Amino acid sequence: MNSRFLFLLVILVTSILVFTWGTTNYLRCYTDTPSDNYHELCPTNIDAYAMPAFMVTFVMIGIVPILT
């Protein structure tokens, strides 16, 4: 395999993992019925999870056409 292809594939897989982590944490902390320890589990700035997922989306948009 081409080393460029492997490098882009590793970046894509890492980006997908960061996207999944960010969106699941954002959705978990953005529920209508927070638990008793809500402030311990979730940061006061909920965008701490949303922004990495948002930025990684653009990385995935750029890498997928290159790989295909």
Steps between C-alpha positions, in 0.01 A plus 500: 500500500599854443629678810289808419188283488582343838572840654167641378321185616646535849394866511150402383462228763628734773261770381207259510590403856526865609169576328329208674648598838395863463147434382423232759630716785311801367176303474553340840550837668223672304212284623180643643533307825851547641615280782592613852870528418447688172756770579763241588458303176443783253702819459329835543578578136318229306676608179810327633359187335317656207794696354738203451223307326420803284863552394559130434201502264693725264805274523286201401340699216848573364654154541219275372510639141880467496478134603230418249 
